[in-house]
Amino acid sequence: MVGLCDQGGVVLGLGGGPSQAHPRILNLNIAAHENVNVVGDAHRLPLPDGCLDGVHCEAVFEHLEDPNLAASELFRTMKPGAIAYVCTPFIQPFHGYPSHFQNFTHLGHKRLFERAGFQVEECGVCVGPAWAVATIVAAFVFQYTPRLLHWPARAAWYVIGNLFVRPLDRWLTPRPDAYVVASTTYVLISKSR
Ligand SMILES: C[S@@+](CC[C@H](N)C(=O)[O-])C[C@H]1O[C@@H](n2cnc3c(N)ncnc32)[C@H](O)[C@@H]1O
């Protein structure tokens, strides 16, 4: 995606902002966050047919009430030959932005885009099993235990996250069975010419 942006391609950051994957990405978001270029809905993209060379989409499809419709909108607005990188949570706690409707297994994620007409070039895990377990435990602690435990839990999160969770995921994420307890999976998809 970085290469496409560098070559002057039109790349949509679906649900992008405030984070900006590349300075030339056009971020579209339902909310007017910082770095959002277009305020719009993924279910009804305010874009003409076949105008995009690429799409970058991180952690957005779990927030869409009709993910099939949004996948079809991506298909409509991408040029033949265009590619998209989409990553979506599988094992993560409920989070808003502004709502949270579903998570996807690696197969559900893949089928979502195949149904819309895309070819799946690659599919895998981008955030690993240790992170999945850590975020579920952290959400449990912050949601259901007394407030006085939250500060020590924050300190523990920082230490355990850096010393154990990240190194463990560097080892677990490349495993072929990482999808079983993955935090987030990705697909690299293309629209055939
Ligand atoms: C978990 S955040 C991810 C933000 C960003 N992609 C990142 O990785 O930092 C989900 C984003 O999806 C946006 N969003 C939710 N529903 C949307 C919709 N229907 N159309 C476009 N964006 C939407 C939210 O406003 C929020 O910014």
The ligand as an SDF file (V2000), in Angstrom:
LIG
                    3D

 27 29  0  0  0  0  0  0  0  0999 V2000
  -11.2250    0.7150   16.0620 C   0  0  0  0  0  0  0  0  0  0  0  0
  -11.2780    2.2240   15.1260 S   0  0  0  0  0  0  0  0  0  0  0  0
   -9.9310    2.0040   13.9980 C   0  0  0  0  0  0  0  0  0  0  0  0
   -9.3970    3.3110   13.5260 C   0  0  0  0  0  0  0  0  0  0  0  0
   -8.1810    3.2160   12.5900 C   0  0  0  0  0  0  0  0  0  0  0  0
   -8.4920    2.4250   11.4120 N   0  0  0  0  0  0  0  0  0  0  0  0
   -6.9850    2.6660   13.3210 C   0  0  0  0  0  0  0  0  0  0  0  0
   -6.6330    1.5030   13.1090 O   0  0  0  0  0  0  0  0  0  0  0  0
   -6.4030    3.4050   14.1260 O   0  0  0  0  0  0  0  0  0  0  0  0
  -12.6980    2.0150   14.0760 C   0  0  0  0  0  0  0  0  0  0  0  0
  -12.9910    3.2200   13.2130 C   0  0  0  0  0  0  0  0  0  0  0  0
  -14.0680    2.9010   12.3060 O   0  0  0  0  0  0  0  0  0  0  0  0
  -14.8600    4.0580   12.1480 C   0  0  0  0  0  0  0  0  0  0  0  0
  -16.1850    3.6600   11.6620 N   0  0  0  0  0  0  0  0  0  0  0  0
  -17.1650    3.0370   12.3550 C   0  0  0  0  0  0  0  0  0  0  0  0
  -18.2470    2.8590   11.5960 N   0  0  0  0  0  0  0  0  0  0  0  0
  -17.9560    3.3780   10.3690 C   0  0  0  0  0  0  0  0  0  0  0  0
  -18.6900    3.4970    9.1360 C   0  0  0  0  0  0  0  0  0  0  0  0
  -19.9350    3.0470    9.0250 N   0  0  0  0  0  0  0  0  0  0  0  0
  -18.0720    4.0880    8.0970 N   0  0  0  0  0  0  0  0  0  0  0  0
  -16.7880    4.5560    8.2010 C   0  0  0  0  0  0  0  0  0  0  0  0
  -16.0570    4.4780    9.3290 N   0  0  0  0  0  0  0  0  0  0  0  0
  -16.6230    3.8900   10.4060 C   0  0  0  0  0  0  0  0  0  0  0  0
  -14.8990    4.6670   13.5550 C   0  0  0  0  0  0  0  0  0  0  0  0
  -15.2720    6.0210   13.5570 O   0  0  0  0  0  0  0  0  0  0  0  0
  -13.4710    4.4270   14.0330 C   0  0  0  0  0  0  0  0  0  0  0  0
  -12.6420    5.5300   13.7440 O   0  0  0  0  0  0  0  0  0  0  0  0
  1  2  1  0
  2  3  1  0
  2 10  1  0
  3  4  1  0
  4  5  1  0
  5  6  1  0
  5  7  1  0
  7  8  2  0
  7  9  1  0
 10 11  1  0
 11 12  1  0
 11 26  1  0
 12 13  1  0
 13 14  1  0
 13 24  1  0
 14 15  1  0
 14 23  1  0
 15 16  2  0
 16 17  1  0
 17 18  1  0
 17 23  2  0
 18 19  1  0
 18 20  2  0
 20 21  1  0
 21 22  2  0
 22 23  1  0
 24 25  1  0
 24 26  1  0
 26 27  1  0
M  CHG  2   2   1   9  -1
M  END
$$$$
